[in-house]
Amino acid sequence: MPRSPVPDRALFPPATLAVDRLGVWSVVFFVASAVAPLTVVAGVISTGWAVTGITGFPLAFLAVAAVLSVFCVGYVAVARRIRNAGAFYTYVACGLGRPVGVGASFVALLAYNCLQIATFGAFGPSAAALLEDALGVPIAWWVPALAMWALVAVLGVLRVDLNGKVLAVAVLAEIALVVLLDLVDLAHPHGGRISTETLSPQSLSGPGLGVALAIAITGFVGFECAAVFSEESRTHSRTVPAATYIALGLMACLYAGSAWAMSSALGADNLQQAAIEHGPDLPFVVASGHLGGQTVVDLGHLLFLTSLLAAALSYHNTVARYLFALGRERVLPAALGRTQARNNSPRTASLTQSAVSLVVVLIYAVLGIDPLVRLFFWGGTTGAFGVLLLVASTSFAVMGYFRRTPDHGESRWRTTVAPAAACCGLMIMIGLIVLHYDQLLGVSPDSPLRWILPTAYPVLAVLGILWAGVLHRYRRAVYQVIGLGASPPSAGLRAPALSGKR
């Protein structure tokens, strides 16, 4: 079959999502809700102190944010040029070739599905406990989990800007609570003096350093989601970069600030014991004595639930748009690329994600599997690791994209130096996670889970590459439009990465 240097898009008229629906702050709320700031402050920080004994988590968050900010230099440079709901899938396809791009898409689907479905594993038990306290009647965890599933499923097929408004309310409420708790902690420091001990380099040392950094990394997963909404953003070349940097800066300030404030209120020497004793309730318990006692704890529990709901909705929208992008290009069944006529939402892809999450929740409920540890904790950790692999792959893809795109007009800092530096930092992070995966899961060092879960991603990537080979051999017209989305082929997309047999 003859090769065509420019794919014929007339063979597959592309569906489009609703355009110009999301401004910068709407996208920021999608990103911030995916990260779930209150969940990180309540769960990640306390878990880190309890597991590692490392007190310097404020510094760990700042170090991770610095690496990710360097990654964003090249990431947003590409995001300004490519407007596609496939995000990482598209960037990798344009920079490293179509087969690797399809492999990345398979990794993305597993990673974001893990993150989305994991939220049900925390919401169910937490909501059931609150309802049992209020009603005095035992409630199975899967009852509130299914209620949240139904709400997310309905919202997922509605207008994307309506989703953004729902997320804005939830995110602003949890950020307001976090800031209030931080101010109270700083107003009542241990020993009567605000301490900077946990901001010193010495606080970020010891045998638990690798685990501490690995835990800190998981708190930022979701910062990269802005590009998924590029097709629905106003002036995406400005909206996506601005939303990405705003969200990353907001996370760094909230996480580092909250960890520092709590450490000042408790005293560095008391952090590990307090975290072991109170767990995720730690930030609420620390401030409760100055803010009405149990009322603050109850409010914290309620906003923890809304934080999980917001995260579930944000990740649901992310998965739906990946499925939509792959269906639109016929990499997956074409039905996934259909949109709802009334609001141009990716209805079929959204319902598909809802069906997958429902099946998983029902399996856990019927088999009686622990949802908090084996769904929320294991699923969230595994999903976060998959996203980190995608971020690292995208750093390589950025360099490949600009090498293959003539006359791009970008500085060497954006096209080579920053992506290469980000690659080094990200590979170190990946190595730390792999090395300490058993501790992140809370399993024994000889548990097969420590290698089964992370190796699922390279297996899926290989399967994606093989599927791309099948498309190249038997469905050349489909293969030729991989990565092009709804846009006509531009100069950047005619680069060698998207032409010929690559």
N, C-alpha and C positions, 0 to 999 in steps of 0.2 A: 504494500500500500504506500503510495507516495506521501512524503511528509509535507506539511504545510507550516511555514515559518510563523504565520499568524493564524490562530485557530478561528474557525468559522463559527461565530456565536449564533448565527441564524439557525444552526442545528438544534440549539437548546436555548430558546428565548428565556433569559433569566428572570426569576421572580425578584421582587424588591420588597424590602421592609419599609415601614412608614418613615418618611424623611422629615428632618427638621423638627423632631418632637422633643429632643432632649438638649438642654443647655448645659453649661459647665457644671453647675451645682447639682443638677439632676444626675449626671454621670458620677459626680463625687459621691452622692448618696448611694448609688448602686455599688460603688467600689467599697465605701466605708462599711456598708451593711454586710458585704461579703466577708470582710475582715472581722466583723462583730467585735468592736472595741471593748465592750463590757465583758464579753466572754473571755477575751484575752487577759484583761486586767484581773478578772476574778479567777480564771482557771490557769492560764499559762504562767503568770508570774508566781502564784502561790505554788504551783506544781514544780516550777524551776527551783525555788528556794528549798522546797521539801526534799526533792530528789537529789540535788547536787550539793547543797550547802554553800554554793557560790553566792556571795552577796551582791556582786557587781552587775546585776541584771540591767540597771539603768544604762550602764556603759555598753553592755552587750547589745541592747536594742539600738543604741546609737551607731555601733559598729556595723550591724547588719544594714541599717538604713543608709549608711554611707556607701556600702557596696551596691545596694539596689539603686541608689541615686546615680551612680556611675553607669549602671546598666541602662537606666532610663535615657541617658544621653543618645545612644544609638537607637534604642527602641522607639522613642517618639519621633526621631528623624525619619524612620521608615513608616511609622504610623501616619505621619503627615502625607505620605505619598500613596499609601494603599488604604482604601476604604472598603473593608470586607468584614462581615460578621464572623468570619472564620479565624480572625486574629492570628494566634500562634501558628495555626495550620497554614494560613496563607503566607505569613512571613517566612516560615521555614521552606515552604515550596518555592517561593521567589528567590530565596538566598542559597539554598542547598539542593534544590531540584525537586521535581514532583514526587518521586518515590519517598524521599525522606519526609516531605510535607505530609503525605498520607499517613506515614508511620507516626508523625507527631500528632496528627488528628486523632488517631486511635488512643494514644497516650492521654490526650486532653479529655476525651470522652470518659475514660475510666477515672481520671483524677478528679474532674469536677463532679461526676456522679457520686464518687466516694464522699466528697465534701458536702454535697447537697443532702444525700441520704443520711449521712452521719448526724445531721442536726436533729433528726427524729429520735435518735437514740438518747439524746440529752433532754430534749423537750418533753418526751413522754414521761419518764420517771420524775422529772422535776415538777411538771404540772400535776401529775397524779399525787405527789406528796402534798402540794399546796391544797389541792381539792380535798384530800383526805383530812387535812387539818381543819379545813373550813366546814366540811359537811359531816365529818365523823364516820364516813363510809369508805371502806377500801375500794380503790379504783385501779384497774389494770393499766399499766403504762401505755398499752397500745390504743386505749380509748382516746386520750388527748392527742396522741401521735397521729391517729387517723383524722381527728378533727383539724389539726394543723395541715395535714396532707390535703384535705379537701379545700381548705382556704387557699393554699398555695396553688393548687390545680386550677381553681376558678380565676384567681388573679393572673395566673400565667397566660391565659388566653385573652385577657383584656388589653386595653391600650397601654403601651409601654410607659407613657407619661403618667398614667394613673398609678402604675407600679412605683414609679419614681416618687410620687407624692406620699404613698404609704410608707415607703422606706425612709423618706425625709423625716416624718414624724417619729418613727421608731429610733432612727439614728440620733436625732437631736436630743431625744429624751435620755438615751443612755450616755451620750457625751456630757450632757448637763449634769447627770448624777456623778459621773467619774470626776469631773472638774470640781464639783462640790465636795466630794470625799477628799480629793487632794488638798483643797484649801483648808479643810478642817484638820487634816493630818499635819499640814505645815504650821497651822496655828497652835497646835498642841504637840510640839516635838518632845521626844524622849530626853529627859534630863534638862528640859527647858531651853535647849539650844539646837537650832537646825544643823544637822550634820551633812557633810559632803563626803563622808567616808565611802559610800557605795558608788561614788563617781570617780574614785581613784583607780589607777591601773592595778594596784595591788589587790583590789577587791575582785578583779576578774582573773584570778589565778588559782591554781590548785588542780587536783586530779579530776575534778568534775567540769573543767573548762570546756571540753569538747561537747559534753552533753548540754551544758548551759547555752552554748552558741546554737546548737541544733534546736533546742527548745525555743530560743528567741526567734529563729528563722521562721518557725511555724506561725508565729504571731502576725507575720506580714503577708501571708498567702491571701490573695485576693486583690492586692494593690494593682495587679496587671490587668484587671478586668475592663478597664475603660475602653480599650480597643474593640472589644466585642460589640460595643454599642455605637461604633463609628458610623455605620450606615444610617442610624436614627438620630445622629447628633447634628446640631446646627454648626455649620462651619467646622467640620470635623478636624481640619488641619490645625485649628486652635483649641477646640474643645477637648480632644483626647489628650494632647500634651499637658494642658493646664490641669485637667482633672487628675491625671496620673501624678503630677508633682504635688498638687494640693493634698491629695489623699495620702501619699507617702509621707509628706511633712507632718500632716495631722496625726498619723499613726505614730511616728517617731516621737512627737511631743507628748502624746497621751501615754504611750507605754513607758518611755523613760521617765516622764514626770510622775506618773502614778507609782512606779517602782521606787523612785527616790522619795516621794512623799511618805509612802508606807514605811520605808526603811527609817526615815527620820522620826516617825511617830513611835515605832517599835524599838529602835536601836538595832544596829547591825548584828550584834551578838545574839539577838533574840529572834531573828528572822526565821531560821530553819525550824525551830521548835514551834513557833506560832503558826507557820504554814502547815506543819504536820498536824497540829491540833485542830485548826479551823478549816483547812482546805480552801475550796472556792469561796467560802463565806468570809475569808480573811479581810478584804477591803471594807466590807460592811461592818464587821465586828470591831475593827480598829476605830472607826469613826462613830459607831453607834452610841457610845457613852456620852458624846457631845451633841447628838442630833436626835434624841428621842428614843434611844434603846432599840427595842424590837421593831419599831416602825420602820427604821432605816433598813434593817435586815429584810423585812417583808417587801419593802419597795425594791430593794436590790434583787430579790428573787423574782418579782414580777417583771422588772425590766430585763432580767436575764432571759426570761421566756420570750419577751418581744425581740430581744437581740437575736435569739435563735430563729425566730420566725422571719425576721428580716434577712438573716443569712441564708435561710432556706429559699426564700423568694429570689434573692439575688443570684444564687448559684443555679436555681431552676432556670432563670432567664439566660444565664450563660450557657448552660448545656443545650437549651433549646436553640440558641443561635448557632452553636457549633453544628448541631444536627441539621439545622436549616441550610447552612452553608454547604455542607457535604451533600445534602439531598439536592440542592439547586444545581450542583455541578455533576450529579449522577454518580458520585463516588459511593454513596449509599443510596437506598431506594429513592426514586424521584419524588414520591409522596411526601417525604420529609421536607422538601423544598417548597411546599405549597403555603400560601399565606391566606389569612382570613380576609375576605373581600371588604368587610366593614372597616377594619382598622389596620390591615396589613401586618398583623401579628403572625408569628410562625406557629400557627395553630396545631398542625399535625405534629411538628417537632415537640411542641410543648406538651401535648397529650401523651406522646411517646415517653417523654421523661417522667411524666406523672405515673404512667403505667409501670415503668421500671421501678420507681421508688415504692409504689404500692406493693408490688410483688415482694420486694426485699423486706419491708416492714411486716407483711403478713407471714413470711417465712420465719422471721425472728419471733413473732408472737406465737405461732403454732408450735414451734420447736422449743420455746421457752429459753432462748438464748439471751444472755445478759446484754441488754441494749446499751447500757452506759459504757461498759468496758469494750465489748466486742463489736459494737456498732459505732458509737460516738468516738471513743478514744482510738481504736484501731483504724476505723474508717477515716477519721480526720487526719491522723498521722500519715496514713498511706496516701491520701489525696494530696496533702501538702507536699509530700516528697515528689509526687508526680508533677505537680506544678513547678517545683524547683527545677526538675529535669527539663521542662519546657522552657523555662526562663534561660537556663544555660544554653540550650539548643538555639534559642533565638539570638543570643549573643553571637554565636558563630554565624548564624544566618544573616545578621546585620552586615557583618564584614563581607560575606559572599554576595549579598544583594548589591552593595555599593561597588564592588569590583566588577559586577556584571552590568551596572547601569552607567552608561557614559554621560558625561556632562551633568553630574548630579549637583554640583555647586556647593557641596558640603565640605567642611574642614576635615582635615585628617583626624582631629580629635574626636569628631562625631562618628566617622566612618571606620576608624581602625583602633586608635589608642584607647578610647573609653570602652568600646566593646571587648577588646583584648584584655584590658585590666579587669573588667567585669567577669569575663570568662574565668580568669585565674581565681578571683574571689569566690565565685559560684562553685567552681570545682572543689575548692577547699571545703565549702559548706556541705556539698554533696558527700564528700569523703567522710566528714565528721558524722553525718547522719547515718551513713552505711555502717561506719565503725561502731556506732552506739545505738543501732536500731533496736536491739533487745531492751535496752534501758528506756528508750522512748515508748516502746510497747508495754513495758512492765512485765516482760517474760524472762525466763532463764536464758543464759547465753547459748545453751545447746538446743533451744527451741527452734524447730524448722520454720516457724513464722518469721524469724529474723531475716531469712533469705527468700522465703516464698513470696511474701508481700512485695518487697522492693523489686524482685526480679520479674514480677508480672509486667512491668513496664517495658523492659527491653524485649520481652517475648512479644508483646503487643506491637511494638515498633517494627519488629521483623515481619510480623504478619501483615502490617500495613504496607510495608515495602513490597512484599510478595503480591499483595492485592493490586498495588500500582502496576506491577509487572503484568498481571493478568489483564488489567485495563489497557495497557500499552499493546498487548499482543492481540486481544480480541475486541476491544472497544476503543479504537484509536481516537474517535471523535470525542469521547468522554475524556480520555487521557489528555487531549490537547487543551481542554479548558480548565484543568485543575489549577486552582489558585486565582482565577480571573474574576470570580464573583459576578456582580451585576454590572461591573464597569467594562467598557470596551477596552481592547488591548491598547495600553499606552506605551510610550517609549520605554519606560522602566520595565514593563511586563513583557517586552519582546527580547529581553536579555537572554543570553544562552541558557540560564537556569530554566526558562520556560519555553524552550524551543528544541526541536529535534527530538532525540531519544532520551534526553535527560529526565 
